[in-house]
Amino acid sequence: MKKKVLMALSGGLDSSVAAWLLKEQGYEVTGVTMRLAEHGRESAAGRCAGDPGEDARRVCEALGIPHRVLDCACLLEACVIDKFVREYRLGRTPNPCIDCNRYLKFGHLLRQARAMGFDYLATGHYAKIEFTEDRWVLKKPKDLAKDQTYFLYPISIRDLENILFPLADLTKTEVREIARQVRLPIAEKPESQDLCFVAQESYGEFLQEMGCPVRPGPIVDRSGRILGEHSGTVFFTIGQRHGLKISSPYPLYVVAIDTASDSVIVGKREEVYAQGLIAGDLNWLTPDRPCQAEAKIRYRKRTTPCRIFPEGERIRMSFSEDQDAVTPGQSVVLYKGDEVLGGGVIEEALYFDP
């Protein structure tokens, strides 16, 4: 019998081509779209731009596969948006795309796939899952410019064998060309940008609408000297340079945020660089806990070698090369070459040799 795949369809280019590839490979494919807007009431989830369901339905019709819709609006509110607001209240900068993968796609959606009798859940992520020696591993894809493994580290090691990433060996250019050749109705659809639930001009405006307290406060240097005033800590993140609106003989950057005193702490460029970090809420994709790895502290950052020191449920890391803008609330993901070893949420930047 054909293996059954539940294909997460956003209505975009990548997931649509992934669905076509799976059908060509002989799988029995069913498309599923997560409804992220609640009917009947205004909500943060309801602000998600556009309705992906219609494009996904058209793709499924073109491919001749069934299409289902699952209501995930409440889950998005509770597990992603509420956490996003809560973290900003505490002066941290969360990564909601990682939480969406953790709780919705490879949490709720994978559970639903199993409950409905599917063998696999598939998505249009640029990543690769391989069986190496005696276990399944998560690895970087062919198109390193589109590598999305940074967002996928929370996947449980037990779930890797039930997940498919059909775009693993394709580049974005090749994916677009396939969509054109097979005449998918979304072949020329542009890529989505930024967070789906933020329609405002800035995160700060969104947070204000969500009831996050926005109070003016001082901009100070490390010694506590007041240099200016800001309109709210939610408008700033570690490493930020623009928007400070204070005069200085040299460029100033945000080096810390203190919500207890509503202060934004600034310093010179070199003060943004950290020697290490502490991370918690860990997820490991390898049975062996590494003492050395290559760390990535943000999606667009390059990896850097690091040493790892376990501290109970957390890890302390020291970098071989100081890293700028190590930001509490963001994630650090650990690699060994192309393999993802695991990762966790940054709790503290260390400005001394740990």
N, C-alpha and C positions, 0 to 999 in steps of 0.2 A: 504493500500500500504506500501511496505517496505520503511523505512527511508533511504535517500541517503546520503552517506558519501564520502567526498573527503579526501583520505588518503595521507598525505605527506610522500612519500617514498624516502629515501636517498640511498637506496640500501644496507643499513646496517641491522644488526640483529634486533635491537629493532623495527624499523618501519615495518620491514617485518613480524615479529610475531604479531605486533599490527594489521596489515591488515588481517592476518589469523584469529585472534580472532574476529574481527568485522564481517567477513564473517560467521564464525561459529555461531555468535549471531543473524544472520538473516538480517543484514544490506545489502543494495545494495552498494557495495564498488567500487570506482574507484581510482586507484593509480595516483599520480601526482608527478613528479620530477622537481625540479627547476634546470634549466640549468644556471650555474654560470660562465661559460666560454664563452666569446664572440667569434664568428667565424670571422676570417678574420683580426684580429688585436691582437697584444700582449697587454695584460692588466694585472693588478693585479688579477682580477677575473679569467683570463685565466690561472693563475698559480695554481689554485685549483688542488690538487693532484688527479689524476685519473678521470675517467668519471663514476659517480654514475648511469647514465642513463641505462647502459647495465645491471648491477646487478638488478636494479629496474624492468627493462623490463622482465628479467628472472623470478623474483619473481611473477610478475603479471601473466605471462604465466603459472607458476606452480599453481597459485591460481585460474586461470580462470576468471580474472577480467580485465577490460580495463586499459590502461596505457596512461597517457598524459604527455607531457613535456611543461613546461612554461619557457620562456626565462626571467630570472631575473638578468642577468649579469649587466646591466646598473644600476639597483636598488641597487645591492650589492656594486658597485663602489661608487655610489652617497651617499648612506645612511650609509654604514658600513665602507668601506675602506677609503674613503676620510675623514670621521670623525676620524677614527683611526689615520691617519697621522696628521691631524690638532690638535688633542688633545696632541699627543707627541710633536709637535712643541711648545705647550704652557706649557710643563713640567708636563702634567698630564698622568695618566695611564688608558686608557679607557678599557671597556669590550665589545669587538665586538660581542661576542655570545649573549649578552643581546640585542644589537642593531639589530642583525639578527632576533631574535624573534619578536622584536617590529615592525620593518618595513617590513620584508619579510614574515615570517611565519604567524604571527597573525595580520598582517597589509594587505599587498598585497594579500597573498594567501587566507586569509579569505574573503576578498572582492571578489576575483575571484570565490570562492566557492559559495557565495551567488548569484553572477551574473549568474552562470551556473545552478542555481536551486538546489543546494545541501542543505540538512538540517543541516549538520555538517561538520566541518573540524576536522580531527583527526591527531595526531602525536604520535611518539614513546617516548615521554618524560616520565620520572618517576615522576609523579605528580597525583593529584586527584582533581576532581571537584565534589562537592556534593551540593544538595539543602538542606539547613538547615533552619528550621523555615520559613522565608519569603523571602529568597534570596539564590543565588548561591555563593558558596565560593570555593576558591582555597586552597588546603590542601597538606600536605606532604604525600608521598606514603608509601606503606608498607615497601619497601626497602630503609631505611634511608641512607644507604651507597651510594645509587645512586640518592638520592633526588635532583631534578633539579628545584625546585621551586624558588631558588635564581635567576635563569635566566628568570623566567616567570612573575615576578611582573608587567612588563609594560602592560600586557593584560588588555584591558578595562573591567571594571566591567559589562558593557552591553553585552560583547561578551562571557562571561563564559558559558551561556546556549547553545551556538552553537559550543562548543569545546568538543572533546572526548579525553581522555587519557586512552586507553585500558590496559596499563601496570600498572595501579594504585595499583592493589592488588597482584602483582607478584614481585618476586625477580629476579635479573639478572640471577642467576643460573637456576631458573625455566624457564625463557625466553629462555635461551640457550637450555635447555632440550626439550622444546616444538618444537623449530626449528629442532632439531635432530629427534624427534619422527615423525613429519609430513614431514620430508625430504625436507625442504626448501633448495634451492641451495646456500644459504649464511650461513648455520648453523654453519660453522667453521670460519667464517670471523672474524678477530680480530677487536677490537674497534679502531675507528679513534682517533688520538692524535693531540693536539694543534690546531692552527687556520688553516682552510682549505686553506686560500689564502697566507700563509707564507711558502714558500718552502725553504727559506734560513736557515742558521744555527742559526741565531738570529734575533730578531725583529729589532735590530739596522741595520743589513745589509739590511733587507727589506725596512726600512724607508729611508736609503741612496739611494736605487734604485728608490724609489718613489719621490726623490727630496727634502726630508727633510734635512735642513741644519745641517751638523754634524761638529761642530767646537770644537777644544780642549779648555779647560778652567781649572780654578783652582778647587781643592778640598779643602774646607775650613771647619773650625769648627764654632760653633755658634758665636764666638767672631770675626770671619773674618780672623783668622790666616790661612795662606796658608800651607797646609800639603802635597800637591802633585798636580799632573795634570791628567786630564782625557782626553779621546779621543773624547767625545761627550756625552751630557746629555741624548740622546736617548737610551744609553746603560744602564741606571740606573732607578731604581724605589724605592719608599719609603720602608725602611726595609731591603734593599739589603746589604749583607755583603761582598760577594765575588766580585772580579774584581777591587777592589779599588787600589791595588798594592802600598800601602803605609805602612811603618813600624810604629808600635805603641805599647806601653807597654800593651794595652788592646784592645779587639776587637772593631772595629768601624763599624757603620751602616749608611746608607743613611737616613737622617732625613728630608731633603727638597731638592727641585731642583729649582733653580732660572735661568730661561731661559734668563731673561733680561741681566744678567751678565755672562751667560754660566757657572754658578757655581753649583757644587754639594756640599751640606752641609752635614757633617757627625757628629756623636756624639756617646756617649756610649749607650749601650743597653737601659738603662732607659729613654734616651732622645727620643726613638722611640715611647714610650707609650703616648697616648693622653687620656684626660679626657672626650672628647666629640667631636662633629663635627657639621658642618652646611651642609645641603643637599638641593638641588633644583631639578627642573624637576621631580616633584613628581607625582606618580600615586597611587590612593587609591582604594582598593578592598573592602572597608567597608564604609557604609554611615556615620558612626560615627568616628570622628577624635580622635584617642587614645591619652591619656596623658602619658601612660606607655605601654611598649611593650618589646619584646625581639629582639635585633638587631643583624644582621649578616653583617659584613663589607666586607667579601670576601667569595667566594664559599666554601672553605675548612675550614673556621673559624667556631668555635662553636658560638651559640648565647649567648648574655649577656643581662641581664635586663637593661633597660634605661628609662629615663624620656624624654618627648618630649614637646618642647615649640614652638608653631606656631609663625612664623615671616613673615607675608604676604604670599608670594608664596613659602616660604622656611620654613624649620624647623631647630631648634637648639636642639641638643640632648646631654644629659649627661649620661655617663655610670656608672653603679654601680661598675664596675671593669675596671680599665684602659685597653685600647686596643692598641696593638702594630700594627704599619704599617697601620694607617688610611690614605688612599691614595686618594687624589683628582683625580676624573675621574672614580674611581671604584663606585660601587653601595652599598648602605646600604638597606637591606631588613628587614622589621618589621614583627614579628610573635606574635601570641597569642596562645601558645601551638602548635598545628599542623596547624593552620590557618594562611595564609598569609594576612596581613593587608594592605600591600602596600610597597612602597619603593621610592627611589630617588637616584640621583647622588651626590656623596660626592664633595662638593666645597672647604671645608676647614677643617683641623683638629684643634681641640682646645686643647691647652696645659695648660689650667687653668679651674677652676670651672665655667662653663657657667651660 
